[in-house]
């Protein structure tokens, strides 16, 4: 039996701990964590306990990388503006690197990272996890099989739910592009990566529009306080009321109600008969977990996940703020139009007002049309044949079809690919750091187009930005 790949984790937040760290616990034969660097003591201690670490436990990435290399890989899951330096130093030290997307919040650092990977010969895998899902893999296969004929147009829509958008882009860590990354990079480098992957050639032109329309002070009710728990008179009618999202987790339970079978049944109890649901929760562990939800997004607001700890976080921390009284500047709706060098056109819409979380896609070719739903409540993909007029359901996945793995199984599928890459040194069949760079160039171009109100000529833009190399 092959020995597991060893790794250090730099950043033990929700991605480092829950997405990739959980993989190591479930696949001890494939990955073993030997060290961690995390500035928040509670997270650091929890991560060390989970992985049985008694040494190599550090506060900063500088400390862990000052040591001589003691693992095969470094998993870097810090905040966007802290990605580049630890990843660059790790590659210099001889580590192969798994780097959370986006690569960096500056294009210059993105290019530096790719160059460092190629100079040192170290693998740099960017966490473009959606390429590794069954849903998007199926779409790619259908496009390139010729089943729908010559590719003409792709329409993508990123429907960010009102509660997710408020969590991440109004109250949360990505609320301000000057402190993190612009929305089109932070949220949609996934989608731009998929478009580049599916079409297979570089873009020729990019044009984008978008603005912040709703989550701002001039949209607030006149009597709304700065914080939800400061006596707000709109608690019964506000869909962004913090306890509604983080204590009662009603939006998450509604996702279950959109499913079927026992998940729908118990979700209905939780929504409409909370006393009965509470009684069942004493008998069924999964229901107890729902009643006292401690996973994302609740796990982000505090490290004290008791009821008292969560309430304290909402009373004092950023996630208890009124959505109309935050320091956010991200657009809450945006569209991007793309023309590729082969004449294929595509458009991407992202907005933060959806009732249902998830992506949708439509792909039109000369022989057929493919339409897909990639929702938290389930996934479906149809192909319509123009000649026969037939509609065929070619892929379907229910809620929890992939277990509790993030991004519909994409997180762990990415880890499988990364482990295989390091074991066999054969190169990743889906992507490379150089390929991942393209979606970042597209994102920065789209943001430039939105802000400066101009169409971006991509060959000219690429020549300009590559001078940063």
N, C-alpha and C positions, 0 to 999 in steps of 0.2 A: 504494500500500500504506500502511495506517495505521501510524503510529509506535507502538512498544511503550509500554505504560504503564511508568512508572519508579517505583521503590520503594526505601525503606530498610528494613532488617531489624533489629529490636531483640530480640536473643536468638538466638544462632546455635547452639542445641543441636539435638536430633534433629528437632524440628518445624520450626524456622526454617531449618535447613540441609537436612535430608533430605526433608521433605514439601513445603515451599513453595519453598525455594531450588532444589531439583532441577527444579521446574516451569520456573523461569526459564532453566535450562540447556537443557531440552528444547524450550522455546518462546521462543526469543530474539526472534521477531517479535511476541510478545505482552507480555513482561515483561522489564525490564532492572533489575538491582539496582545502585544507585548508592552505597550506603553501608551500614555495619553498625556496631552497638554490641554488644559482648560482653565481659564481664569476664574470661573465661578465655582466656589468651593463645593457647594452642594452637588452640582452637576459632576464635578471632578470625582468626588467621593462615591457618588452613585455609580458612575461608569466603572471606577476601579473595583467596586464591590461586585458588580455584574460580571466582570471579566476576570475576577480573582487576581487582580494586580496587587502586589505588595511592594513593588519597586517600579522605577521608571514612571512616576506620577509627578507631573510638572504643572506649574501655573501658566507658563508661556511657551510659545513655540520656539522662541530663542533658546530656552533652557534645554528642551528635548533634542534640538538639533545641534547643540554644542557637544553632545556626546558623540563618540564614534558610532558610526552606523551599526545598529543592532537588530534590524529587521529587513525584510525584503522590500516592503512598500510603505509609503506614507499616504494616509487618507486625510485629505485636507478639506474640512467642512466648517471653516470659519465664516465670518461675514464677508460679503462681496468685496469690500474695500481692503480686506486682509488676506485675500487669496494668493496674491502674486508672490510676496516675499518668502513665506514659508515653503511654497511649492518650488520656487527657484532654488532656494538653499538646499532643500531636500534632494533635488536632482543633482546639484553639485556634490552632495554627500554620497551619491550613489543609489539613492532610493528611486524606485519606480513610483509614480504618483497617480492616485485617483483623486481628481479635483472636482468638487461640486461646481455646478454651473451657477451663474456665468463665470467664465474663467477669471474675469476681473471687471471692475467697474470703469476701467480706462482701456481704450483700444491699444495704447502703447504697451501696457502690461500684458495684454493678450498676445501681442506679437512677440514680446520678450519671452513669454512662457513657451511658445511654440519653437522659437529659435533655440532656447535652452535645451528642450527635449531633443532636438535634432543634433545639436552640438555635442551633448553628453551621451547620446544613444540611449537615454532612459525613456521608458514608456511614460507617456502622459495621457491618461484617459479622462476625458471630460464626461460628466454625468448627464449625458443626453439620453436619459432612461427611456424615453418614448420610442426610440428606434428598436428597443428590445421587447416591446409588448407584442403579444399575439395580434392585436387589432391592427396596429400600424404596419407590422410585418406582412399581414395579409393584404393590406392596401398596396404596399410596395410590390408584392408579388403579382397582383392582378394588373397593375399598371404595366409592368415590364413583361408580362406574359402575352400582351397584345389582345387580351380578352375584350377590352373596351376600345380597341383600335388605337389610332394615333392620339397621343395626349394633346388636349387643347387648352383646358383651363382647370384650375383647382381653386376651390373656395373653402377656406378654413374659418372657423369661428370659435373663439375662446370665450365661453360663457362663464365668467367668474361670478359666483353667487354673491349676493349682496352682503352676506355675513362673512364670507371668505375675503372679499375685497376689503371690507372694513377692518378685518383682523390684520391683514398683511400690509395693505397699501393706504390705510387711513390712520389707524391707531398704531400699527406695528412697525417692524424693523425696516420695511421697504417703503415707508410712507413718503419719504423725501428723497428725491433723486440726487440731491447734492450730498447726501450722507450715505447713500447706498448705490443703486443703479436705476436708470430710467425704466419705467414699466415695461417698455417693449423689449428691453434686454433681460430684466429680472424674471418676467413672467413668460415672455414669448420667444426667447432664444430656442426653446424646445420646438415651437411651431415653425420658426424660420429654418431650423436645422432639418425638420421633416420635409419642408418644401424643397430645400436644396437637394436633399437625399433622393426624393421622389423624382424630381425633374432631371437631375443628373448633370446640369450645366450651371454656369455662373449667371447671376442676374445682370441685365443690361440697364434697367431703369428702376428706380424706386420713388414712390410718391406717397406721402402720409399726411393724415389729418387727425386731430384729436385735441380734446381740451378737458379741463376739470369743470364740470357743470354743477354737480350736486353736493359733494362733500365739502362744503365751505360755509363760512359763517353767515353769509347773506341768505342762505337757504334754511337757517335754523328757525324754529318757532321762537317768537320774541321772549318767551319765559323759560327757555331751555337753559339749565345751568351748565357749567363747564364739565361736570361729571354726572354719570347716570345715577349714582347713589347720593347725590346732593339734593334730594327732594324734587327730582324731576316730575312734573305733573303729567308727563306723556308715557309713563311706563307701560300702560296697558295697550297703547297703540303704536309704540315705536318698535319697528322690527330690528333695530340695532341696539336695543336695550341690553346692556352688558350681561346681566344675570340670565336673560333669555338665551344668550349664546353660550356662555361659559359655565353656568351653574345648572340650568335645566336642559341644556344642549338640545333644544327643540329642533333647530335646523338639521342636526345630525340624525335625530330620530325620524324626521320626515323622509330622509333618504331611505331608511329602512322600510317606511310605509309605501314607498314607490316600488318595492320589490314584490315578492309573492311568498306564499306558504307561511311557515311559522315565523319568519322574519317580519312579514307584513302584519301577522296577527299580534305579535308581542309589541311591535311598534305602535299599533293602534291602541293597545292597552296603555302604553306609556303616554300617548297623546291624549287619550280621552277618559281613561280610568286609572289615574295615577295610584290610587290606594290599592287597587287590585294588582297593578303592576308591581308595586312595592312589596306586596305579600309574596308574589311569585319570585321576586328577586332574592328572597331568603332561601329559596329552594334551588334556584338555577344560577350557577356562578356567572354565566355570560350576562344574565339580566342584571345581576349585582354590579358587574363591570359597567354596564350602560348607565345604571342609576347613579353610580359614583364615578362618572367618566373622568379618566386621568390621562388620556392620550391626546394627540393633536386635535384641536388647537389649544385645549386647556393646558397641556403640558408646557406650552410656551409662556403662559402668563406668569407662572411662579414655579418654584421648585418645592414649595410646600403645598401638596395637592389635597390636603384636608379641606373640608368645607370652610373652616375658619381661615385657612391659608388662601384659598381662592377668593373669598370675600375681601380679605385684606388687600390682595393684589388689585381688585377692582376699585377699592376705596382709595388706593394710593398710587397705583401704577398706571402706565399708559393705556392699558386695555380697558380701563373703566371710564375713559374720557368720552364725552359726547362726540359723535362723528362729525358734528358741525363745528367743533371747537378744537381741532387738532392742527399740528404744524405740517400738514401734508401738502404736497404739490403735484402728485402724480395725476395724469389725466384719467378720468373715470370712463372714458370711451375713446377708441382710436381705431382707425382703419389704415391699412397699408396695401398699396397696389404695386405689383411687381411684374415686370416683363423680363423674361429670361432670354438668353442669347439664341435659343432655338425657336423663339417665337411663342412659346407657351406663356400664358398669363396666369397670374394667381392673385388672390386677395385674401388678406387676413384681417379679421375684426376681433378686437378684444374689448370687453366692457365689464364693469363691476356692478351690474344691476340685475343679474339673472336670478330667477326663482330656483333654478336647478343648476347645480354645478356640473360642468363638463364641456367637452369639445364636440363639435360637429364638423363634418367634412362632406364636400360634394366634388366629385372628379368627373369631368366630361371628356369623352374621347369621340372619335369619329364613328365608332360602332356601338357605343354604349355609355351608360352613366352609372357611377357608383356613388351611393349615399351611405354615410355612416354616422352613428351616435356613439360617442365615447363618454358615457356619463358615470357618475359615482354609483348610480342605481343599477347599472348594467350597460352592456355594449351590444350593438347590432350593426351589421353591414350588409347592404343589398346591392345587387347588380341588375340593371335594367338593360335588356338586349333590344336594340332598335329594330332589328330585322324580324325577330319572332314576337316582339312585344311582351316577352315574359319577364317577370320579376323574380329574382332568386335571392333568398337569404343565404349568404355564403359564410357568415360567421355570427355567433351569438355567445355571450357570456353573461351569467347572472351576477348579482351582487355577491361578493365573497367567493366568486369562482376561483380566484387566485389566492384564497386565504386572506390574511390581513396584510399581505405585502403591499407596499406603497406603489402608486402609479400602475395599478392593474398588473402587478407582477414584474414591472419593468425594473424596479430597484434591485431585486435579487437576480434577475436575468442579466443585468449589467454586471453584477458582482461575479456571477458564474463566468462571464466572458473575460472579465479582468483576471480572475484566478487562472483560467485556461491560458490566457496570453502570457502571464508570468511563468507558468509551468512549462509551456511548450515553446515560447518565444517565436511564435509563428506569425504574429501580427493580427490585429483585430479585424475580422471580416466586415464589420459594420462601419467603423469610423476610425479616425486618427485625430491627433491634436490639430494637424493642419486642416483637416476637413471640418472639425468643430469650429475653427477660427472663422470660417465663412459665415456661419449664422451670426456671429458677433459683429462682423463687418457689416452685414445686412442690418442688424439692429441699430448700430450707431448711425448708419446712413439714414434709416427711417426716422430716428429721433432728430437728426439734422434737418431732414425734410419737413418734419412737423413744426419744429421750432422756427426755422428760417423761411418756411412757406415756399419751398422750391422743389422741383423735380431733380433727383440726384442721378447724374450720369455715372453709372457704377464703374466702368473701366477707368474713367478719370479719377473717381474717388479712390479706387483701389491703388492707382499709381501714387496718389497723394499720400495715403495713409501708410503705404508700404515703405515710404521714405523714413518712417519711424524705425524700421529694422536696423 
